[in-house]
Amino acid sequence: MLSADGTAVGFNGVALGRSQVYGAVAEAVCVQSTRHRCPSTWCDCGFYCFHDADQARALACDEQYDRSVLLEVLASGRYVSYELGLRYQRQTVRSVRIGRCRCGRTPAALDDVGGGIVGWRRLEPVCRECAGRRAVLSLETFGALSGVPMSVDEGNGHAAMAPLAPLAGADDESRFPDVQRQESPGADMSPDAEIPLLTAEVTLLQARLDEIQRRLGRLTDRP
């Protein structure tokens, strides 16, 4: 999460805790009642953690959690054990691991995806191609504001899926097969040498357009 004024970052819960934003060091707050300390044995409040990172990755397959980040935390204070980990009072985030961009590529920044809460914008990993010219928050800036290192999670679940390679002939040059590029192999063409080539290409394209217009005019002149 990024504050509205852009001076602070934090994290947001994925279930009942979605109304709360907490920092790298935080105390659990019960959103249902303020009359007891967290975690309470008769309430489901408190921070939750897994003992095994793969269990957290498995949870991220659920639609409700699929865009979550993976936090490595130091749990302290009051705690209650459960079958997969701990429910506890206080935590310190030690590292942040983000998943892939929605397209499957390696993320390069964090993008505002909407769905924030009052005073906070919700961020999501995005690659350079999908970010385009949009304003994004760099991973380095998030790390500096939070004081927590950020990295890309390369754990189980990513290796089997990857973007497809570009289709053969899908580049711009394939759309104009008759236009021959006479560039020297292994060398960049200078602007002075490229101008006559581009002028010739424009002349060729204009000649083709003139021929198409002439033929079209001949056809439309028929009774």
C-alpha positions in Angstrom: 0.0 0.0 0.0 1.1 3.6 -0.7 -0.1 6.6 1.3 -2.1 9.2 -0.6 0.7 11.8 -0.2 3.4 9.3 -1.3 5.5 9.5 1.8 4.7 6.2 3.4 4.1 2.5 2.5 2.5 -0.3 4.3 0.7 -3.6 4.1 -3.0 -4.5 4.0 -4.7 -7.6 5.3 -6.3 -10.1 2.9 -9.4 -11.1 4.8 -11.1 -9.1 7.7 -7.9 -7.1 7.9 -8.5 -5.4 4.6 -9.7 -2.3 6.5 -6.3 -2.0 8.2 -3.0 -0.9 6.9 0.1 -1.7 9.0 3.8 -0.9 8.8 6.9 -3.1 8.9 6.6 -3.2 12.7 3.1 -3.5 13.9 0.7 -4.6 16.7 -2.3 -6.7 15.7 -5.7 -4.9 16.0 -9.0 -6.7 16.3 -11.5 -5.2 13.7 -14.5 -6.8 15.5 -13.9 -5.6 19.1 -11.4 -3.4 21.0 -12.3 -4.9 24.4 -9.7 -7.7 24.3 -6.0 -8.2 23.5 -4.9 -9.8 20.4 -4.8 -12.7 19.8 -7.8 -13.9 21.8 -8.6 -17.6 22.2 -12.3 -16.9 21.6 -11.8 -14.6 18.6 -10.0 -15.1 15.3 -8.0 -11.8 15.5 -4.3 -11.4 15.3 -1.6 -11.8 12.7 -1.3 -15.2 11.0 1.8 -16.9 9.7 2.8 -20.2 8.2 5.8 -22.2 9.3 6.4 -23.2 5.7 6.6 -20.7 2.8 5.2 -23.3 0.3 2.0 -23.3 2.3 1.7 -19.6 1.8 2.3 -20.0 -1.9 -0.4 -22.6 -2.0 -2.9 -20.2 -0.4 -2.1 -17.7 -3.1 -3.7 -20.0 -5.6 -7.1 -18.9 -4.1 -8.7 -16.0 -5.9 -9.0 -14.1 -2.7 -5.2 -14.1 -2.1 -3.8 -14.4 -5.6 -2.2 -10.9 -5.7 -0.8 -11.0 -2.2 2.9 -10.5 -1.4 4.9 -13.0 0.6 6.3 -11.5 3.9 9.0 -13.1 6.0 8.2 -12.0 9.5 9.5 -12.2 13.1 6.6 -13.0 15.3 6.6 -11.9 19.0 4.3 -11.2 21.9 1.2 -13.3 22.7 0.6 -16.2 20.3 -1.7 -19.1 19.7 -0.6 -22.1 17.7 -2.6 -23.6 15.0 -2.0 -26.5 12.6 -0.1 -24.5 10.0 1.7 -21.9 12.1 1.0 -19.1 14.6 -1.6 -16.5 15.3 0.3 -13.7 17.2 0.3 -10.2 18.6 3.3 -8.4 17.2 5.3 -8.7 14.0 8.4 -7.3 12.3 8.6 -7.7 8.6 12.1 -8.9 7.6 11.7 -9.2 3.8 9.1 -8.8 1.1 8.8 -11.1 -1.9 6.5 -10.2 -4.7 5.1 -12.4 -7.4 5.1 -12.1 -11.2 3.3 -9.5 -13.2 -0.1 -10.7 -14.3 1.3 -11.4 -17.8 3.9 -13.7 -16.3 7.0 -11.6 -16.8 9.4 -10.5 -14.0 8.1 -7.4 -12.3 10.1 -4.2 -12.4 7.9 -1.9 -10.3 4.6 -1.5 -8.4 1.5 -0.2 -10.1 -1.6 1.4 -8.7 -4.4 -1.1 -9.5 -7.3 0.6 -7.7 -9.3 -1.0 -4.9 -7.5 1.1 -2.3 -9.0 2.4 1.0 -9.2 5.9 2.3 -5.8 7.4 2.4 -4.0 4.4 0.8 -3.5 3.2 -2.8 -3.2 -0.5 -3.5 -0.1 -1.6 -5.4 0.6 -4.6 -7.5 3.8 -5.9 -9.2 4.0 -5.0 -12.9 6.7 -5.6 -15.6 8.1 -2.9 -17.9 6.1 -4.0 -20.9 2.7 -3.8 -19.1 3.6 -0.6 -17.2 4.3 1.3 -20.4 4.3 5.0 -19.7 2.2 4.9 -16.6 3.5 6.3 -13.3 4.7 3.5 -11.1 6.6 3.1 -7.8 10.0 1.5 -8.1 10.9 -1.5 -6.0 13.9 0.5 -4.6 11.6 3.3 -3.5 9.3 0.9 -1.7 12.2 -0.7 0.0 13.6 2.7 1.1 10.2 3.9 2.5 9.5 0.7 4.3 13.1 -0.1 5.4 12.5 -3.7 4.3 14.3 -5.3 1.3 12.1 -6.4 -1.6 12.8 -9.2 -4.1 11.0 -11.3 -6.7 9.7 -14.6 -5.3 11.1 -17.4 -7.4 9.7 -20.2 -5.3 7.5 -23.1 -6.4 4.7 -22.3 -8.8 6.5 -19.9 -11.2 8.9 -22.1 -13.1 6.3 -24.1 -15.1 4.5 -21.1 -16.5 6.1 -18.4 -18.7 5.1 -16.0 -21.5 5.1 -17.5 -25.0 7.8 -16.5 -27.4 6.8 -13.9 -30.1 5.3 -15.5 -33.2 7.6 -15.7 -36.2 7.2 -12.8 -38.5 5.2 -10.8 -36.0 7.6 -7.8 -36.1 7.0 -4.6 -38.1 9.4 -5.5 -40.9 7.3 -8.6 -41.9 4.4 -6.4 -42.9 6.5 -4.9 -45.7 8.3 -7.9 -47.2 9.2 -6.1 -50.4 11.0 -3.2 -48.7 14.6 -4.3 -48.5 16.7 -2.9 -45.6 20.2 -2.4 -46.8 21.9 -1.9 -43.5 25.5 -3.1 -43.0 25.6 -6.2 -40.8 26.9 -5.7 -37.3 26.9 -1.9 -37.6 24.4 0.9 -36.8 23.4 3.1 -39.7 24.3 6.7 -39.4 21.5 9.3 -39.8 23.0 10.7 -43.0 23.0 7.3 -44.6 19.6 6.4 -43.3 17.8 9.5 -44.8 18.1 8.4 -48.4 16.9 4.9 -47.6 13.9 6.1 -45.8 13.1 8.6 -48.6 13.2 5.7 -51.1 10.9 3.6 -48.9 8.4 6.5 -48.7 8.6 7.0 -52.4 7.9 3.3 -53.0 4.9 3.3 -50.7 3.6 6.4 -52.3 3.9 4.8 -55.7 1.9 1.8 -54.5 -0.8 4.1 -53.1 -1.0 6.0 -56.4 -1.4 2.7 -58.3 -4.1 1.5 -55.9 -6.0 4.8 -56.2 -5.7 4.6 -60.0 -7.2 1.1 -60.1 -9.9 2.0 -57.6 -10.9 5.0 -59.7 -11.1 2.9 -62.8 -13.4 0.4 -61.1 -15.6 3.1 -59.6 -16.0 4.9 -62.9 -17.9 1.9 -64.4 -21.7 2.4 -65.0 
